[in-house]
């Protein structure tokens, strides 16, 4: 586990909020799922997926991540990670950012103004080991991305 993950994740619920957090806390763990999405035109798409729930923020919240690939496959998110040292007290500081760009039309239609960059598998090694590669080559990797269709459904209130 990275230092960032260690700082984000918690071992369990904060005792002050444990009862209230059980609404979602009871799902903490890793789940295999079969998710079915119904389109407005009556079409149906079923795909295998994963759902991960975990305690975060000193046990004050439950974080969930749903992984539903379409088409089935890994989403390789272009990220930057850095470790800094506070010059005042020497504390190690971690920073992490997913690289984003303008969203495709279907993501913009869902109300998002940014979209993560989904790297192609053949570019992963160069992205993870950029030493010796020109900045222009790394920019090309960001431009030469996977472009799956991201389906969304507006849920009724």
Legacy VTK file of the C-alpha trace (Angstrom):
# vtk DataFile Version 3.0
C-alpha trace
ASCII
DATASET POLYDATA
POINTS 157 float
0.000 0.000 0.000
1.349 3.460 -0.882
1.891 6.148 1.750
-1.037 8.064 0.238
-3.345 5.078 0.684
-2.125 4.602 4.266
-3.014 8.220 5.048
-6.435 8.004 3.384
-7.600 4.594 4.604
-8.634 3.720 8.160
-8.824 0.356 9.946
-12.427 0.832 11.034
-15.120 3.338 11.956
-14.413 6.254 14.255
-16.106 5.323 17.569
-17.953 8.664 17.694
-19.707 7.910 14.381
-19.702 4.098 14.260
-23.473 3.613 14.600
-24.423 6.188 11.953
-21.787 4.900 9.543
-23.143 1.343 9.583
-25.679 2.342 6.928
-22.816 1.855 4.452
-20.191 0.435 6.816
-21.872 -2.966 6.695
-20.707 -3.218 3.066
-16.988 -2.690 3.815
-15.063 -5.238 1.787
-14.618 -6.307 -1.813
-17.565 -7.547 -3.840
-17.933 -9.159 -7.244
-21.002 -7.844 -9.003
-23.102 -8.279 -12.084
-24.508 -4.912 -13.014
-27.362 -4.374 -15.445
-28.000 -0.940 -16.929
-31.276 -0.163 -18.679
-31.239 2.435 -21.438
-34.131 4.854 -22.054
-34.850 3.004 -25.315
-35.289 -0.299 -23.463
-31.864 -1.692 -24.285
-30.122 -3.615 -21.548
-26.396 -4.006 -20.888
-25.116 -6.497 -18.324
-21.451 -6.655 -17.356
-19.360 -8.117 -14.571
-17.918 -5.595 -12.184
-16.378 -5.030 -8.791
-17.479 -2.887 -5.868
-15.004 -1.946 -3.132
-16.013 -0.299 0.158
-13.499 0.876 2.749
-13.125 3.088 5.795
-11.409 6.439 5.114
-10.640 9.792 6.723
-9.840 8.460 10.198
-12.943 6.278 10.114
-15.317 9.198 9.579
-16.501 8.081 6.135
-16.967 5.066 3.870
-15.526 5.302 0.381
-16.842 3.156 -2.435
-15.411 2.453 -5.854
-17.453 0.747 -8.563
-15.537 -0.786 -11.440
-17.780 -1.575 -14.397
-15.714 -1.723 -17.562
-17.366 -1.201 -20.970
-15.985 -2.851 -22.909
-14.639 -5.142 -20.243
-11.052 -4.234 -19.463
-8.812 -2.261 -17.170
-8.991 1.518 -16.913
-5.416 2.786 -16.796
-5.613 6.254 -15.272
-2.759 8.672 -15.985
-1.605 10.020 -12.618
1.211 11.990 -11.060
2.561 11.270 -7.577
5.107 13.247 -5.576
6.619 13.143 -2.106
7.654 16.428 -0.518
9.268 17.429 2.732
7.883 20.385 4.661
10.868 22.766 5.045
9.542 24.004 8.396
9.288 20.755 10.344
10.510 18.002 7.997
7.082 16.299 7.772
6.751 14.092 4.687
3.933 15.312 2.448
2.379 13.227 -0.289
0.526 14.538 -3.313
-1.373 12.690 -6.002
-3.340 13.859 -9.011
-5.167 12.157 -11.852
-4.554 13.914 -15.153
-7.758 15.143 -16.776
-8.851 16.688 -20.041
-12.039 17.853 -21.752
-14.707 15.133 -21.429
-16.242 13.216 -24.317
-19.822 14.213 -25.183
-21.495 11.465 -23.115
-19.518 12.434 -19.987
-20.310 16.137 -20.502
-23.991 15.172 -20.874
-23.809 13.619 -17.403
-22.723 17.024 -16.035
-18.934 16.585 -15.796
-16.570 19.219 -17.153
-13.394 17.085 -16.858
-12.499 13.459 -17.604
-9.588 11.316 -16.472
-7.155 10.223 -19.176
-7.436 6.481 -19.818
-4.023 5.259 -21.058
-3.646 2.560 -23.690
-2.020 -0.634 -22.329
0.817 -0.436 -24.863
1.834 2.982 -23.434
1.858 1.942 -19.780
5.540 0.989 -19.464
6.763 4.314 -20.877
4.318 6.249 -18.662
5.461 4.432 -15.518
9.170 4.698 -16.432
9.487 8.046 -18.239
13.258 8.408 -17.736
14.966 8.847 -21.115
11.751 9.830 -22.916
11.113 13.331 -24.222
8.261 15.426 -22.829
6.744 15.467 -26.321
6.628 11.649 -26.284
4.806 11.677 -22.929
2.373 14.291 -24.295
1.697 11.957 -27.238
0.834 9.149 -24.798
-1.750 11.403 -23.149
-3.236 12.267 -26.544
-3.221 8.626 -27.740
-5.675 7.403 -25.107
-8.363 4.760 -24.875
-11.757 6.163 -25.812
-14.485 3.801 -24.613
-18.083 4.962 -24.479
-19.027 5.950 -20.902
-22.705 5.160 -20.450
-24.700 6.923 -17.751
-28.268 6.810 -16.580
-30.161 9.569 -14.763
-31.797 8.003 -11.732
-35.292 9.030 -10.651
-35.493 10.970 -7.387
LINES 1 158
157 0 1 2 3 4 5 6 7 8 9 10 11 12 13 14 15 16 17 18 19 20 21 22 23 24 25 26 27 28 29 30 31 32 33 34 35 36 37 38 39 40 41 42 43 44 45 46 47 48 49 50 51 52 53 54 55 56 57 58 59 60 61 62 63 64 65 66 67 68 69 70 71 72 73 74 75 76 77 78 79 80 81 82 83 84 85 86 87 88 89 90 91 92 93 94 95 96 97 98 99 100 101 102 103 104 105 106 107 108 109 110 111 112 113 114 115 116 117 118 119 120 121 122 123 124 125 126 127 128 129 130 131 132 133 134 135 136 137 138 139 140 141 142 143 144 145 146 147 148 149 150 151 152 153 154 155 156
